[in-house]
């Protein structure tokens, strides 16, 4: 019997503060996340897992209490990946127990999820340590019969913004060397760039997702804020390896993102 596709919702670059009214680039990040979550609950539920792909807080460990409060009652796993603004020790302490899982791997139906840690202490740019690359290689080999979704925080392909491309994944060639050794990788997914991206490389779908708060202006060589609203991404992973996915912009739903299926919402 064929299984319904695995539905996953990704929130990224939450940039929360301990203070509930903390603002980043003019946007109060906690209410923006709450609005995105409410929209997702109305449109996308039920889902099998949530993905939080980095920058859960804005250099403020007190922000993790909001992650716990908003997602801690989840009946399904909440996969978390650190970003450059996360604080490794408090993040791992606050999100140590289910439903949270930091990095590692997970299986959903015919799919394998691999969550990679590209955090480097004190650096905005990311890097995958040799151990992470080896872990990815081993997981893809061990589950060669499953379709793989690989996630990380930093962008492994140029975003097309000079300033942003100085803080991407430093050793992207090493990542692609591993991915190219395997036939089962279907999607590479990241955050960090605060804008949408949907591309392809050697048969692998490349996806980036806007922040749940402020966005960066695409194509700008200098740092610049985009006026687009908060967003998130849904993904449907089919057992035959097909992937459906789209961004939902939270303040402009009708114009930007038609409902993915008639029964949603
Ligand atoms: Fe960010």
Boltz pocket constraint, residues with backbone or C-beta under 6 A from the ligand:
constraints:
  - pocket:
      binder: B
      contacts: [[A, 13], [A, 15], [A, 54], [A, 55], [A, 83], [A, 192], [A, 193], [A, 194], [A, 211]]
      max_distance: 6.0
